[in-house]
Amino acid sequence: MWTAWGRPIGIEEQADRIAEAACELTTTPVASGWSAAGADNALVATDTFVDALAQVDPDVREVLVAITTTTATVRQRLVSA
């Protein structure tokens, strides 16, 4: 990602954007519930964010494995629902 001035956006700014988007997602009313595609997109975003965070440190990666295991379980439950 690049700023309007042609320089790369820093990790902190990108993480801030992700946090803001997540907050918007949780506060957006969904009268009809989540679609399967919407849920899958959120799970993909979660996995991608976890992959990025895992680069911080090997110990962090080890702890984050639980999240990717959880998103895989959620996917399985959505498919069988």
C-alpha positions in Angstrom: 0.0 0.0 0.0 1.1 3.5 -0.8 0.2 6.9 0.6 -1.1 9.7 -1.7 2.5 11.0 -1.7 3.9 7.8 -3.2 5.6 6.4 -0.1 4.8 3.0 1.4 2.4 2.9 4.3 4.0 1.6 7.5 3.0 -1.5 9.4 1.5 0.5 12.2 -0.8 2.4 9.9 -1.9 -0.7 8.1 -2.7 -2.4 11.4 -4.6 0.6 12.5 -6.7 0.4 9.3 -7.4 -3.3 9.9 -8.5 -2.5 13.5 -10.8 0.3 12.3 -12.4 -2.0 9.6 -12.9 -4.7 12.3 -14.7 -2.2 14.5 -16.9 -1.1 11.7 -17.7 -4.7 11.0 -18.8 -5.4 14.5 -21.0 -2.3 14.7 -22.7 -2.7 11.4 -26.2 -4.0 11.9 -27.0 -7.1 9.8 -30.7 -7.7 9.9 -30.6 -10.8 7.7 -27.5 -12.3 9.3 -24.2 -13.2 7.8 -23.9 -14.7 4.3 -21.6 -17.7 3.8 -19.4 -15.6 1.6 -19.2 -12.7 4.1 -18.3 -15.2 6.9 -15.6 -16.8 4.6 -14.2 -13.4 3.7 -13.9 -12.5 7.4 -12.2 -15.8 8.1 -9.7 -15.3 5.3 -9.0 -11.8 6.6 -8.4 -13.2 10.1 -6.0 -15.9 8.7 -4.1 -13.3 6.7 -3.8 -11.0 9.7 -2.6 -13.9 11.8 0.0 -14.8 9.2 1.3 -11.2 9.3 1.4 -11.1 13.1 3.2 -14.5 13.2 6.2 -12.7 11.6 6.8 -10.8 14.8 8.5 -13.6 16.6 8.6 -17.5 16.7 6.9 -17.5 20.1 4.1 -15.4 18.8 3.6 -17.7 15.8 3.3 -20.7 18.2 0.5 -19.0 20.2 -1.3 -17.8 17.0 -1.7 -21.4 15.8 -4.7 -21.7 18.0 -6.5 -18.9 15.9 -5.8 -20.6 12.6 -7.1 -23.9 14.1 -10.2 -22.1 15.2 -10.9 -20.5 11.8 -10.5 -23.9 10.2 -13.1 -25.3 12.6 -15.5 -22.5 11.9 -15.2 -23.1 8.2 -16.0 -26.8 8.6 -19.1 -25.9 10.7 -20.3 -23.4 8.1 -19.9 -26.0 5.3 -21.9 -28.6 7.3 -24.6 -26.1 8.4 
